[in-house]
Amino acid sequence: MNIVYTIGLIAAFISGFFVALKSMQIGLRWNIQTANKQEPELHSPIAPIIESAQQNKVDKANKYSTEQVNEWMFGEGK
């Protein structure tokens, strides 16, 4: 059990270190943007993944709708 605690503690310190570095990077970027009279912006790293999943759902819904209309107009065999 002590090994699990030790691994968990080490993982917490490592992840905390990377979170601190990333937050410093974002803070410095915002500081530079405000110094250059630009409006600070935050780019979400998961935005392309979310957009892809949403587009996939839209494509499936469009395909289903098309199939339903074709079945209604032409019958089951098409």
HUGIRA-V861917 format. One record per helix or strand of 3 or more residues. SS is the DSSP state (helix for helix, strand for strand). FROM is the first residue (numbers start at 1). LEN is the number of residues. If there is no record, write none. Layout:
BEGIN
ss-><SS	SS>
from-><FROM	FROM>
len-><LEN	LEN>
END
This chain:
BEGIN
ss-><helix	helix>
from-><2	47>
len-><34	28>
END
